[in-house]
Amino acid sequence: MERPDAIQQIRDACRDIARLMMKIHPAIPHLADKETQDDCYPILHRITVELESLKKRIGKLERSDDSSIL
């Protein structure tokens, strides 16, 4: 697999994960257990932060590849 293909695969997977995460967040209140809910929100936040960090790192790598063409 070439680097551009790997970048696109990671980008696609991040997009899919983000879509699935949007289904988790609204379901949490329906658990009807405050302790579990209070535990889940920070976990979801950490996952989101890490996913965004991955996307930024991949974007930075892709931009560095583009600048080497010039």
Secondary structure by P-SEA (a helix, b strand, c coil): ccaaaaaaaaaaaaaaaaaaaaaaaaaccccccaaaaaaaaaaaaaaaaaaaaaaaaaaaaaaaaaaaac
